[in-house]
Amino acid sequence: MSTQDDNTHTITRRSALLGIGGLGAFSVLAARLYYLQVVRAEDYKVLSDKNRFNFNTVLPERGQILDRNGVALATNKQDFRLVLVPERVSDVDRTLERINSILPLAQSTRRRIKRDIKSKAKFIPVLVGEQIDWPIFSRLNINMPDLPGVIPIEGKARNYPHHGTFAHVLGYVGKPNPEALKEDKDTLLRQPTFRMGKTGIEQSYDKVLRGKAGRKKIEVNAIGRTVREWDDDKIPAAAGTDVWLTIDSKLQSYAAELFQEESGGVAVMDIETGELRTLLSMPTFDNNLFVSGLSNAQFKELDTDPRRPQFNKVMGGGYPPASTFKMAVMLAALANNVVDPEDKIFCTGKTFIGNRDFHCWKRKGHGLVNMHEALKQSCDVYFYEIIQRLGMNKVKVFAEKLGLGQVFSLGLGGQIRGIVPDAQWKRDRLGTGWRTGDSLNAAIGQGFVLATPLQLTVMAARLANGTSAVSPLLVVGDEIAKAPPLDINPAHMAIVQNAMRAVCEEPGGTAYMPGGLGLSGIELAGKTGTGQVRGISVAERLSGVRDNKELPWKLRDHSVFVGYAPFENPRFAAGVLVEHGGSGAKLAANICRKILAKALMRDGIGPEENVVGEN
């Protein structure tokens, strides 16, 4: 009996201890459960949502670039892309193999993807492919359950529908480089499919055009596969703002047709408002090639072309203005009373200074010429004589008033100032003194003088306007200061204007053509120029200067022309430079004549089908 009681007591004690232990354990578990489910409930809900939901960046649609009439010059087209998020991909090699079975990936592409994964934060998407064909893109979408961490994107890619006619003005977009990423903290730049402006208007107005990113909420399962898209916490992307240009797309396309295979630049400008109707550099290139990146072969073709299609000649090319510079010399001579307009100078075909002959373009000379005839016939000897009386410093003042040696606020990079030299410039640049021969060369727009086609157009516009120093305008809505007065004697300006009219409208003028613009009652005023690019030896002058057609392309003279129309109540001015195009009276003058006629007719003067020489 005693033994039975002892056993019973032992069992009861053990049961009590087990019960107490079990109660203690339950209490600990209950307390822990209360802590997790009640005290930390919100924290774990947030953590659970983080594992359950992903927030993907939504790229905004880039703003369009439009011409003055609303024609799209830079727009967007549908683009199918594929990205992967490294932190959601457990086995990159295996994932790439699965993608490769649907979308073939070159070894170079795989290396680039792995390089991007290593160089970026794991949460930043890495581009796998873009501009994917729809059949392949649809197969990728069907196979998404087997591709965790891979995201198909139906986005927009930049598109330039005119394939290069506006390439130098518009520029192009491309992937942000490390410098841009360092300077600009916008999250958009970290997205693999985002393209920012690299040159032209695309670059200058990039922050206006790019818009603002949005986001969308995506539910994923435990292995990272997308389950569905949620509407809550969704932020729509804000599209970029459109940029309107003053350019007339039809006029610019017409100018490109006129240039054909020639190289050079042309600008057409409203002489009152400064609006640029055309700003063209030729030859051009297809800026669509730069959106996704050029191949080595494509880059080599552009880079080795002797006509330099990538170079913006209309704003960045410095050329001798040649005889178009003579208007500045005339105004300086009149303002400083060094010559009466009716005084005549005898041109024998050359002027002798020191031990050197300075030749007129007309070998046998022009005979007696006054100021009007000197410009009309482009007599070099006349201008050799009056610049010796003037000095270059006084000419420089008027050249700069007319817009030479200046840069303009267009919202575009790549402009050069050009050169309007004087004694100080030569000392600073070359360390030597100014010589009389330097002045004679400058008087006919040669020697050290350099100008861009845009500057020549501004000069023509200011000569046509006569009273205001109008500046060029490219982007509609950009504020531009009121044009200051030219501060040139109106009587002197009239003498120059009448001589420019004679160049084009009177027999004997270097740009005279019966019928002129081909518009009844509309006259053209202008000036030819032949920019010499090589020295001519004494022996060649004695035997006869070789014709441009006999020379290699790079040794031929530049063809230059500036003009405005109508002569009465002027509307538009233009400057044309054709690299190695020969005499300014031929190619450049013909292009300018036709494009000014077209501009006037597009502005409501005469039927467009009547443009001289237009087919």
C-alpha atoms as one frame of an Amber mdcrd trajectory, in Angstrom:
protein
   0.000   0.000   0.000   2.791   2.358   0.928   4.561   1.656  -2.331   1.390
   2.390  -4.321   0.895   5.703  -2.518   4.487   6.723  -3.216   4.094   5.999
  -6.944   0.864   7.951  -7.095   2.507  10.931  -5.397   5.433  10.809  -7.843
   3.143  10.736 -10.924   1.060  13.621  -9.560   4.184  15.729  -8.940   5.507
  15.017 -12.440   2.158  15.822 -13.969   2.089  19.097 -12.098   5.603  19.956
 -13.232   4.753  19.067 -16.827   1.576  21.088 -16.614   3.421  24.074 -15.211
   6.112  23.683 -17.887   3.490  23.383 -20.610   1.640  26.400 -19.300   4.877
  28.372 -19.200   5.712  27.382 -22.779   2.203  28.248 -23.920   2.443  31.556
 -22.133   5.735  32.331 -23.905   4.255  31.332 -27.259   1.090  33.300 -26.578
   3.116  36.336 -25.560   5.288  35.991 -28.658   2.218  35.553 -30.834   0.627
  38.637 -29.253   3.848  40.581 -29.834   4.054  39.527 -33.483   0.357  39.812
 -34.333  -0.586  42.840 -32.270   2.472  44.863 -31.217   4.461  44.353 -34.468
   1.496  43.734 -36.738   1.915  46.941 -38.755   5.667  46.417 -39.196   5.245
  42.896 -40.494   2.371  43.920 -42.702   4.686  46.440 -44.345   7.410  43.789
 -44.692   4.926  41.327 -46.121   3.715  43.907 -48.629   7.292  44.593 -49.646
   7.735  40.934 -50.467   4.343  40.743 -52.105   4.398  43.988 -54.116   6.895
  45.677 -56.399   6.726  49.228 -57.688   7.878  49.617 -61.284   8.821  52.978
 -62.805   6.597  54.135 -65.659   8.446  56.160 -68.282   6.711  59.290 -69.572
   6.189  59.883 -73.259   8.739  62.375 -74.546   7.363  65.656 -75.846   7.307
  66.183 -79.591   9.294  68.759 -81.539   7.075  70.480 -84.097   7.595  72.946
 -86.924   5.796  76.289 -87.061   2.740  74.650 -88.659   2.493  71.737 -86.238
   4.265  69.177 -88.431   6.043  66.623 -86.211   9.809  66.707 -86.662  10.589
  64.503 -83.657   7.927  62.164 -82.341   7.552  58.741 -80.701   6.752  55.294
 -82.015   5.709  52.072 -80.299   8.654  50.092 -78.989   8.644  46.638 -77.351
  11.422  46.124 -74.794  12.545  43.585 -72.223  14.298  44.283 -68.918  15.263
  42.210 -65.913  15.577  43.251 -62.271  18.699  41.542 -60.818  17.389  41.319
 -57.241  14.390  39.297 -58.478  16.444  36.865 -60.584  17.963  33.925 -58.697
  19.999  32.502 -61.618  20.970  35.041 -64.278  22.587  32.530 -66.670  19.597
  30.234 -66.572  17.210  33.166 -67.119  19.216  34.421 -70.104  19.155  30.933
 -71.609  15.377  30.819 -71.296  15.099  34.250 -72.936  17.518  33.173 -75.674
  15.206  30.334 -76.673  12.657  32.987 -77.673  14.698  36.162 -78.257  18.181
  35.277 -79.555  20.879  37.047 -77.524  24.324  37.538 -78.991  27.309  36.825
 -76.755  28.194  40.518 -76.782  24.663  41.303 -75.554  24.970  38.770 -72.737
  28.306  40.253 -71.695  26.811  43.730 -71.702  23.849  42.571 -69.567  26.164
  40.965 -66.988  28.369  44.058 -66.991  25.338  46.254 -66.323  24.206  43.951
 -63.496  27.597  44.264 -61.802  27.850  48.025 -62.203  24.347  48.966 -61.028
  22.326  48.592 -57.847  20.426  45.297 -57.807  17.021  46.979 -57.797  17.722
  48.933 -61.005  16.350  47.192 -64.126  18.837  46.149 -66.796  17.953  46.321
 -70.473  17.866  42.946 -72.232  16.492  44.005 -75.607  14.565  46.756 -77.386
  12.770  47.260 -80.703  11.577  43.668 -80.404   9.256  42.351 -83.110   5.678
  41.800 -81.995   5.589  37.983 -82.555   8.661  37.534 -80.341   7.370  40.016
 -77.773   4.042  38.184 -77.534   5.842  34.835 -77.002   7.898  36.422 -74.231
   4.702  37.601 -72.545   3.190  34.114 -72.722   6.324  32.674 -71.077   6.508
  35.244 -68.264   5.532  32.644 -65.586   8.828  30.896 -66.331  10.841  34.120
 -66.284  10.704  35.564 -62.756  12.280  39.020 -62.515  11.915  39.650 -66.256
   9.606  42.506 -67.274   8.175  43.111 -70.765   7.610  46.799 -71.489   5.428
  48.325 -74.164   6.944  51.781 -74.437   7.790  54.548 -76.854  11.012  55.115
 -78.771  12.130  58.392 -80.340  11.446  58.671 -84.044  12.545  61.246 -86.612
  10.114  60.862 -89.521  12.069  63.077 -91.938  15.210  60.900 -91.732  17.819
  63.609 -91.374  16.528  66.793 -93.027  16.413  68.406 -89.565  19.150  66.324
 -87.912  21.524  69.175 -87.038  18.738  71.283 -85.540  16.918  68.509 -83.677
  19.960  66.499 -82.635  19.177  63.053 -81.250  18.648  61.112 -78.022  20.837
  58.416 -76.513  21.709  56.607 -73.306  22.836  58.858 -70.430  26.597  58.794
 -69.971  28.324  58.641 -66.535  28.771  62.428 -66.465  25.048  62.975 -66.968
  24.193  60.454 -64.251  26.527  62.244 -61.869  25.108  65.701 -62.555  21.396
  64.837 -62.891  19.717  62.924 -60.049  16.421  62.380 -61.884  15.418  58.720
 -61.416  14.435  58.571 -65.077  18.089  58.546 -66.096  18.611  55.302 -64.157
  16.015  53.447 -66.205  17.595  51.193 -68.850  15.267  52.220 -71.666  15.354
  55.961 -70.995  16.988  58.161 -73.634  18.050  61.739 -72.998  18.892  64.511
 -75.460  22.492  64.393 -76.603  22.706  67.185 -79.195  20.611  69.938 -80.751
  17.167  70.919 -79.475  16.847  67.440 -77.927  19.717  68.332 -75.599  18.999
  72.025 -74.993  15.345  71.386 -74.121  15.782  67.909 -72.639  14.219  68.670
 -69.241  11.204  70.243 -70.938  10.783  67.321 -73.325  11.428  64.394 -70.960
   8.418  64.710 -68.630   8.152  63.076 -65.193   8.206  59.397 -64.243   5.193
  57.560 -62.827   4.906  54.198 -61.057   2.691  51.144 -60.999   2.089  48.575
 -58.242   2.729  44.941 -59.195   1.794  41.912 -57.076   4.264  39.025 -57.229
   4.308  35.549 -55.753   6.985  33.972 -53.553   9.352  33.309 -56.471   8.984
  36.767 -57.999   6.473  36.049 -60.761   3.954  38.749 -61.583   0.434  37.925
 -60.426  -1.457  41.118 -61.247  -1.275  44.896 -61.434  -2.994  47.041 -58.767
  -4.562  50.458 -59.244  -3.945  51.753 -55.728  -0.688  53.679 -55.153  -0.448
  54.078 -58.930   1.088  57.347 -60.160   0.608  58.136 -63.853   3.610  59.433
 -65.786   3.477  63.072 -66.896   4.275  63.423 -70.601   6.922  65.892 -71.699
   6.016  69.294 -73.127   6.063  69.814 -76.889   8.596  72.271 -78.313   7.597
  74.345 -81.354  10.204  75.646 -83.779   9.990  78.606 -86.153  11.213  76.331
 -88.961   8.974  75.708 -91.988   9.470  71.988 -92.646   8.411  72.204 -96.305
  10.791  75.074 -96.981  13.655  73.237 -95.283  12.937  70.061 -97.248  12.900
  72.096-100.454  16.277  73.618 -99.565  17.693  70.127 -99.003  16.461  69.101
-102.459  18.195  72.121-104.000  21.526  71.166-102.426  21.304  67.603-103.747
  24.786  66.113-103.215  26.493  69.431-102.420  27.977  70.303 -99.039  27.338
  73.508 -97.112  24.680  75.422 -95.238  21.715  77.744 -95.725  19.504  79.795
 -93.432  16.347  81.770 -94.200  15.238  84.458 -91.750  12.296  86.791 -91.260
  13.921  90.243 -91.325  11.476  91.752 -88.808  10.947  89.026 -86.194  14.206
  87.101 -86.661  12.305  83.812 -86.995  14.371  81.227 -88.835  12.295  79.495
 -91.490  15.225  77.292 -92.543  18.422  76.278 -90.766  20.039  73.541 -92.833
  23.455  71.906 -92.957  24.248  69.558 -95.832  24.850  66.727 -96.292  22.921
  65.467 -93.348  22.512  62.122 -91.575  19.660  59.981 -90.306  19.416  60.767
 -86.598  17.262  57.644 -86.092  20.523  55.686 -86.248  21.651  57.201 -82.955
  18.562  56.272 -80.948  19.562  52.656 -80.390  23.257  53.108 -81.224  25.292
  53.017 -84.424  27.127  49.934 -85.596  30.883  50.262 -86.172  30.304  50.162
 -89.931  27.711  52.959 -89.779  29.947  55.141 -87.622  32.936  54.608 -89.911
  30.874  55.553 -92.965  29.817  58.844 -91.351  33.236  59.575 -89.886  35.181
  59.080 -93.119  32.837  60.985 -95.449  34.863  63.974 -96.765  31.708  66.115
 -96.773  31.379  65.639 -92.974  27.634  64.951 -92.624  27.725  65.111 -88.806
  29.285  68.594 -88.766  26.815  71.462 -88.389  28.178  73.772 -91.085  25.411
  76.370 -90.934  26.319  77.404 -87.356  29.674  75.795 -86.663  31.505  76.168
 -89.967  33.838  79.143 -90.386  34.342  80.181 -94.026  35.712  83.224 -95.850
  32.681  85.442 -96.500  34.483  86.587 -99.656  32.924  89.561-101.463  29.804
  89.524 -99.267  32.069  91.324 -96.747  32.289  94.347 -99.059  29.029  95.821
 -97.731  30.690  96.329 -94.318  33.630  98.059 -96.031  31.227 100.336 -97.958
  29.338 101.389 -94.818  32.585 102.074 -92.942  33.926 104.147 -95.872  30.734
 106.213 -96.072  30.539 106.753 -92.304  34.172 107.923 -92.159  33.964 110.117
 -95.299  36.967 108.496 -96.955  35.263 108.382-100.345  32.354 110.002-102.133
  29.986 107.378-103.615  30.429 108.971-107.055  34.235 109.073-106.907  35.731
 106.698-109.464  38.722 104.435-109.096  40.454 102.898-112.077  40.751  99.103
-111.921  43.573  97.669-114.039  43.078  94.156-112.713  45.537  94.397-109.830
  47.025  96.578-107.103  50.727  96.548-106.268  51.697  96.757-102.558  55.321
  96.343-101.518  56.642  93.482-103.585  53.300  91.783-104.106  50.436  92.055
-106.563  46.857  91.897-105.240  44.640  90.796-108.101  41.078  91.558-109.020
  38.919  88.587-109.981  38.604  90.139-113.446  42.044  89.739-114.949  41.844
  92.710-117.370  40.201  94.953-114.792  36.921  96.860-114.625  38.178 100.269
-115.704  36.657 103.311-113.981  34.084 102.346-111.341  32.253 104.251-108.606
  30.934 102.663-105.422  27.670 101.440-106.977  29.411  99.807-109.927  32.176
  98.417-107.710  29.692  96.387-105.670  27.527  95.525-108.653  30.515  94.095
-110.542  32.390  93.075-107.365  35.544  95.020-108.276  38.275  93.975-105.835
  40.665  96.807-106.717  38.089  99.430-105.651  37.903  97.885-102.185  41.690
  97.468-101.983  41.932 101.227-102.447  39.321 102.369 -99.933  40.426 100.039
 -97.127  43.894 101.556 -97.321  42.263 104.894 -96.585  40.102 103.398 -93.826
  42.087 100.855 -91.877  40.655  97.581 -90.632  39.609  98.804 -87.166  36.878
 101.033 -88.620  35.598  98.242 -90.860  35.395  95.863 -87.910  32.898  98.161
 -86.169  30.436  97.863 -89.057  31.045  94.164 -89.650  30.057  93.481 -86.053
  27.022  95.757 -86.297  25.871  93.587 -89.187  26.220  90.403 -87.099  29.633
  89.049 -88.065  31.868  87.867 -85.245  28.778  87.257 -83.057  27.011  84.305
 -81.453  23.238  84.256 -81.030  20.921  82.901 -78.351  19.163  80.103 -80.224
  19.027  77.354 -77.615  21.547  75.389 -79.665  25.168  74.628 -78.946  27.924
  74.379 -81.519  27.943  77.979 -82.726  31.290  79.590 -83.440  32.010  83.300
 -83.279  33.936  83.467 -86.516  36.662  86.085 -86.965  36.565  89.775 -87.748
  40.277  90.505 -87.342  42.191  93.641 -86.491  45.710  94.493 -85.317  45.004
  93.513 -81.702  43.519  90.182 -82.764  46.600  89.370 -84.831  48.980  90.305
 -82.017  47.067  88.173 -79.525  46.631  85.205 -81.849  49.796  85.188 -83.949
  52.162  87.485 -82.095  52.862  89.632 -85.167  51.878  93.083 -86.343  49.148
  93.985 -88.800  50.244  94.640 -92.370  48.677  96.485 -95.272  48.340  93.197
 -97.112  46.191  91.879 -94.248  43.791  94.789 -94.768  43.603  94.200 -98.518
  42.784  90.526 -98.019  40.165  91.393 -95.411  38.560  94.000 -97.691  37.379
  91.223-100.013  36.450  88.813 -97.179  39.600  86.707 -97.421  42.674  86.316
 -95.239  41.769  85.957 -91.585  38.064  86.805 -91.967  35.708  83.920 -91.204
  31.911  83.752 -90.919  29.213  81.126 -90.645  26.250  80.829 -93.028  23.991
  81.826 -90.106  25.998  85.022 -89.531  25.830  85.825 -93.251  22.047  85.439
 -93.082  21.845  87.791 -90.099  23.973  90.291 -92.030  21.589  90.105 -94.985
  18.571  90.509 -92.671  20.031  93.596 -90.994  20.920  95.122 -94.350  17.368
  94.469 -95.552  15.807  95.790 -92.357  18.084  98.802 -92.406  17.293 100.107
 -88.934  17.212  97.240 -86.385  19.889  94.796 -85.319  17.467  91.866 -85.580
  18.716  88.538 -84.161  17.676  85.013 -85.159  14.976  83.119 -83.272  14.470
  79.337 -83.467  12.113  78.245 -80.668   8.574  79.639 -80.499   7.939  81.242
 -77.145  11.565  81.952 -76.310  11.957  85.452 -75.015  14.245  87.630 -77.080
  15.283  91.157 -76.261  13.928  93.915 -78.461  16.327  94.448 -81.333  18.539
  97.465 -80.683  18.938 100.081 -83.416  21.620  99.429 -86.030  22.866 102.990
 -85.650  23.778 103.264 -89.334  23.011 106.350 -91.390  19.865 105.582 -93.460
  21.298 107.403 -96.484  24.403 105.236 -96.376  22.263 102.116 -95.974  20.209
 103.075 -99.045  23.395 103.334-101.154  24.377  99.801-100.152  20.851  98.418
-100.664  20.583  99.905-104.161  23.946  98.455-105.120  22.837  95.017-103.835
  19.731  95.282-105.991  21.919  96.073-109.016  23.971  92.913-108.372  20.862
  90.820-109.061  18.579  92.959-111.212  20.819  94.990-113.560  22.766  93.624
-116.543  26.424  93.377-115.593  25.622  92.460-112.003  27.481  89.362-110.835
  24.178  87.629-110.001  22.062  89.076-112.795  19.548  86.654-114.251  16.732
  87.683-116.614  13.431  87.016-114.866  15.029  87.221-111.415  12.963  85.400
-108.833  10.301  84.519-111.375   7.673  86.391-109.379   6.069  89.306-111.186
   7.114  92.646-109.723   9.335  91.090-107.028  13.011  92.046-107.111  15.978
  90.439-105.364  18.896  92.239-103.684  22.063  90.354-102.853  25.784  89.857
-103.158  27.908  87.066-104.569  31.123  85.765-103.067  33.815  83.331-104.168
  35.778  82.075-101.175  39.292  81.149-102.255  40.785  78.146-100.441  44.153
  77.879-102.213  46.980  80.168-103.207  47.480  80.914-106.906  51.106  81.057
-108.049  52.570  83.667-110.401  53.199  80.938-112.941  49.555  79.865-112.893
  48.387  83.461-113.332  50.684  83.867-116.334  49.515  80.644-117.938  45.883
  81.073-116.918  44.182  80.301-113.610  42.731  76.805-113.676  38.981  76.430
-113.689  37.421  74.966-110.538  36.223  71.963-112.517  39.843  71.038-113.237
  40.737  70.944-109.542  40.170  68.270-106.881  36.973  68.948-104.898  38.807
  70.160-101.781  40.779  72.776-103.737  37.769  74.385-105.397  36.501  77.788
-104.258  33.518  78.099-101.930  30.352  79.502-103.486  28.753  82.204-101.305
  25.625  84.336-101.658  23.555  86.550 -99.375  20.282  88.104-100.427  16.859
  89.361 -99.466  13.481  89.832-101.130  11.394  91.656-102.038  13.693  94.629
-102.549  10.777  96.913-101.720   9.275  96.077 -98.313  11.663  93.160 -97.659
  10.290  90.008 -96.025  12.993  87.330 -95.930  16.791  87.193 -96.023  18.990
  84.201 -96.755  22.629  83.199 -96.649  23.941  80.272 -98.688  27.388  78.699
 -98.678  28.282  75.738-100.873  31.596  74.172 -99.933  33.928  74.014-102.942
  30.983  74.971-105.142  32.877  77.432-107.358  31.762  80.961-108.214  29.170
  82.560-105.907  27.322  83.865-108.961  26.394  80.342-109.937  25.508  77.637
-107.461  24.932  79.572-104.204  23.084  82.409-105.977  20.788  79.983-107.801
  19.958  78.121-104.593  19.277  81.384-102.752  17.103  82.738-105.577  14.922
  79.632-105.585  14.591  79.278-101.835  13.673  82.935-101.328  11.028  82.646
-104.049   9.646  79.553-102.348   9.629  81.289 -98.953   7.709  84.260-100.356
   5.136  82.053-102.037   4.647  79.981 -98.899   4.034  83.301 -97.189   1.243
  84.090 -99.650   3.007  85.854-102.518   2.303  84.035-105.798   1.475  80.382
-106.561   4.050  77.853-105.331   4.159  75.981-108.649   5.801  78.994-110.333
   9.158  78.757-108.513  11.939  79.330-111.030  13.663  76.087-111.936  11.461
  73.941-109.678  10.341  70.639-111.106
